[in-house]
Amino acid sequence: MAVYPYLTFNGNCGEAMQFYQACFGGVLQLRYLGESPQGSTMPLAMQQLIVQASLISEHIRLFASDLGHEEGHYAGNSISLLIGMSRSEMLGEIFNKLAFEGEVTAPLSPGLKKGQWATLTDRYAVQWIFEVQ
């Protein structure tokens, strides 16, 4: 299991991640919403949003997207912690502990790639993203 910062942007994720790449170096990968199975049915402006960006270097692993929360993008919800897991057995126990007196914002469901995905906000207003590969 590993924990990584996950940044949320309001339409400028690609620009921000290119800036971070210039600062830290590394390999930048951008996946656009238009590349998803439903992407071709979306308006062009939505197709150009980043659904997942990753910057991997010797010094940093940083993940991000343009896709914000239903309540919109505001100061305080732009940073989450991403927990990457290789086994789903660990997910239930950790997820339930963090969700205690918190709010499950997206129950466990299939992810964009193979694997599973879930999100919650804990009782201290920290946002968590779980990804099982």
C-alpha positions as a LaTeX table, in Angstrom:
\begin{tabular}{lrrr}
\hline
Residue & $x$ (\AA) & $y$ (\AA) & $z$ (\AA) \\
\hline
Met1 & 0.00 & 0.00 & 0.00 \\
Ala2 & 1.17 & 3.53 & $-0.75$ \\
Val3 & $-0.29$ & 7.02 & $-0.18$ \\
Tyr4 & 0.09 & 9.79 & $-2.78$ \\
Pro5 & $-1.11$ & 13.39 & $-3.10$ \\
Tyr6 & $-4.02$ & 13.80 & $-5.55$ \\
Leu7 & $-4.71$ & 17.33 & $-6.79$ \\
Thr8 & $-7.99$ & 18.50 & $-8.33$ \\
Phe9 & $-8.05$ & 21.39 & $-10.80$ \\
Asn10 & $-10.79$ & 23.44 & $-12.40$ \\
Gly11 & $-9.93$ & 22.90 & $-16.07$ \\
Asn12 & $-6.20$ & 23.68 & $-15.97$ \\
Cys13 & $-4.84$ & 20.32 & $-14.80$ \\
Gly14 & $-2.71$ & 19.77 & $-17.92$ \\
Glu15 & $-1.11$ & 23.20 & $-17.62$ \\
Ala16 & $-0.42$ & 22.74 & $-13.90$ \\
Met17 & 1.05 & 19.26 & $-14.33$ \\
Gln18 & 3.33 & 20.48 & $-17.15$ \\
Phe19 & 4.53 & 23.18 & $-14.76$ \\
Tyr20 & 5.23 & 20.57 & $-12.06$ \\
Gln21 & 7.04 & 18.44 & $-14.64$ \\
Ala22 & 9.27 & 21.43 & $-15.44$ \\
Cys23 & 9.96 & 21.78 & $-11.70$ \\
Phe24 & 10.54 & 18.13 & $-10.77$ \\
Gly25 & 11.29 & 16.39 & $-14.07$ \\
Gly26 & 9.86 & 12.95 & $-14.67$ \\
Val27 & 7.35 & 11.33 & $-16.98$ \\
Leu28 & 3.96 & 13.01 & $-17.35$ \\
Gln29 & 0.95 & 11.04 & $-18.55$ \\
Leu30 & $-2.38$ & 12.73 & $-19.27$ \\
Arg31 & $-5.65$ & 10.85 & $-19.84$ \\
Tyr32 & $-8.49$ & 12.91 & $-21.28$ \\
Leu33 & $-12.18$ & 12.44 & $-20.50$ \\
Gly34 & $-12.79$ & 12.21 & $-24.25$ \\
Glu35 & $-10.72$ & 8.99 & $-24.32$ \\
Ser36 & $-13.17$ & 7.23 & $-21.98$ \\
Pro37 & $-15.81$ & 4.88 & $-23.42$ \\
Gln38 & $-18.50$ & 7.59 & $-23.04$ \\
Gly39 & $-16.18$ & 10.39 & $-24.15$ \\
Ser40 & $-17.40$ & 10.74 & $-27.72$ \\
Thr41 & $-20.93$ & 11.54 & $-26.51$ \\
Met42 & $-19.78$ & 14.47 & $-24.36$ \\
Pro43 & $-19.46$ & 18.11 & $-25.40$ \\
Leu44 & $-16.01$ & 18.97 & $-26.81$ \\
Ala45 & $-15.12$ & 21.15 & $-23.81$ \\
Met46 & $-15.71$ & 18.20 & $-21.47$ \\
Gln47 & $-13.73$ & 15.83 & $-23.70$ \\
Gln48 & $-10.66$ & 18.03 & $-23.20$ \\
Leu49 & $-10.73$ & 17.75 & $-19.40$ \\
Ile50 & $-8.06$ & 15.59 & $-17.75$ \\
Val51 & $-9.60$ & 12.55 & $-16.06$ \\
Gln52 & $-6.26$ & 11.41 & $-14.65$ \\
Ala53 & $-2.74$ & 12.79 & $-14.78$ \\
Ser54 & 0.34 & 11.23 & $-13.27$ \\
Leu55 & 3.80 & 12.67 & $-12.84$ \\
Ile56 & 6.38 & 10.08 & $-11.85$ \\
Ser57 & 10.01 & 10.96 & $-11.22$ \\
Glu58 & 12.85 & 9.94 & $-8.97$ \\
His59 & 11.64 & 12.54 & $-6.46$ \\
Ile60 & 7.85 & 12.59 & $-6.66$ \\
Arg61 & 4.68 & 10.71 & $-7.53$ \\
Leu62 & 1.90 & 13.20 & $-8.10$ \\
Phe63 & $-1.61$ & 12.50 & $-9.38$ \\
Ala64 & $-4.31$ & 14.94 & $-10.50$ \\
Ser65 & $-7.47$ & 15.55 & $-12.52$ \\
Asp66 & $-9.84$ & 18.28 & $-13.69$ \\
Leu67 & $-12.85$ & 16.43 & $-12.42$ \\
Gly68 & $-13.96$ & 18.07 & $-9.23$ \\
His69 & $-16.71$ & 17.43 & $-6.78$ \\
Glu70 & $-20.44$ & 17.88 & $-7.30$ \\
Glu71 & $-20.34$ & 20.98 & $-5.10$ \\
Gly72 & $-17.72$ & 22.47 & $-7.40$ \\
His73 & $-14.07$ & 23.36 & $-7.02$ \\
Tyr74 & $-13.20$ & 25.53 & $-4.04$ \\
Ala75 & $-10.26$ & 26.12 & $-1.74$ \\
Gly76 & $-10.07$ & 23.15 & 0.58 \\
Asn77 & $-11.22$ & 20.41 & $-1.77$ \\
Ser78 & $-8.36$ & 20.60 & $-4.24$ \\
Ile79 & $-6.10$ & 18.12 & $-2.44$ \\
Ser80 & $-6.94$ & 14.50 & $-1.58$ \\
Leu81 & $-4.85$ & 11.54 & $-0.51$ \\
Leu82 & $-4.76$ & 8.61 & $-2.93$ \\
Ile83 & $-4.23$ & 5.17 & $-1.43$ \\
Gly84 & $-2.96$ & 2.72 & $-4.01$ \\
Met85 & $-3.46$ & $-0.95$ & $-3.15$ \\
Ser86 & $-2.63$ & $-4.15$ & $-4.93$ \\
Arg87 & $-5.07$ & $-6.32$ & $-2.96$ \\
Ser88 & $-8.73$ & $-5.57$ & $-2.37$ \\
Glu89 & $-8.78$ & $-7.52$ & 0.92 \\
Met90 & $-7.16$ & $-4.58$ & 2.71 \\
Leu91 & $-9.57$ & $-2.04$ & 1.24 \\
Gly92 & $-12.66$ & $-2.90$ & 3.31 \\
Glu93 & $-10.95$ & $-2.70$ & 6.67 \\
Ile94 & $-9.09$ & 0.55 & 6.01 \\
Phe95 & $-12.01$ & 2.13 & 4.13 \\
Asn96 & $-14.46$ & 1.36 & 6.97 \\
Lys97 & $-12.13$ & 2.71 & 9.64 \\
Leu98 & $-11.60$ & 5.99 & 7.78 \\
Ala99 & $-15.33$ & 6.27 & 6.95 \\
Phe100 & $-16.38$ & 6.00 & 10.62 \\
Glu101 & $-18.24$ & 9.25 & 11.41 \\
Gly102 & $-17.28$ & 10.48 & 7.94 \\
Glu103 & $-19.06$ & 10.40 & 4.57 \\
Val104 & $-18.67$ & 7.88 & 1.77 \\
Thr105 & $-18.72$ & 10.03 & $-1.38$ \\
Ala106 & $-18.36$ & 7.17 & $-3.90$ \\
Pro107 & $-18.83$ & 3.55 & $-2.87$ \\
Leu108 & $-16.51$ & 0.90 & $-4.23$ \\
Ser109 & $-17.04$ & 0.52 & $-7.98$ \\
Pro110 & $-15.09$ & $-0.51$ & $-11.09$ \\
Gly111 & $-12.25$ & 1.90 & $-11.90$ \\
Leu112 & $-11.30$ & 3.52 & $-15.21$ \\
Lys113 & $-8.80$ & 0.74 & $-15.83$ \\
Lys114 & $-8.93$ & $-2.72$ & $-14.35$ \\
Gly115 & $-9.46$ & $-2.57$ & $-10.63$ \\
Gln116 & $-11.72$ & $-0.75$ & $-8.22$ \\
Trp117 & $-12.22$ & 2.82 & $-7.02$ \\
Ala118 & $-13.87$ & 4.46 & $-3.98$ \\
Thr119 & $-13.81$ & 7.84 & $-2.22$ \\
Leu120 & $-14.70$ & 9.19 & 1.20 \\
Thr121 & $-14.31$ & 12.25 & 3.38 \\
Asp122 & $-13.26$ & 11.38 & 6.92 \\
Arg123 & $-14.56$ & 13.01 & 10.09 \\
Tyr124 & $-11.72$ & 15.56 & 9.92 \\
Ala125 & $-12.71$ & 16.66 & 6.37 \\
Val126 & $-9.73$ & 14.91 & 4.76 \\
Gln127 & $-10.65$ & 13.47 & 1.36 \\
Trp128 & $-9.43$ & 9.96 & 0.52 \\
Ile129 & $-9.35$ & 8.13 & $-2.81$ \\
Phe130 & $-8.87$ & 4.36 & $-2.89$ \\
Glu131 & $-7.58$ & 2.60 & $-5.98$ \\
Val132 & $-7.14$ & $-1.16$ & $-6.09$ \\
Gln133 & $-5.26$ & $-2.50$ & $-9.10$ \\
\hline
\end{tabular}
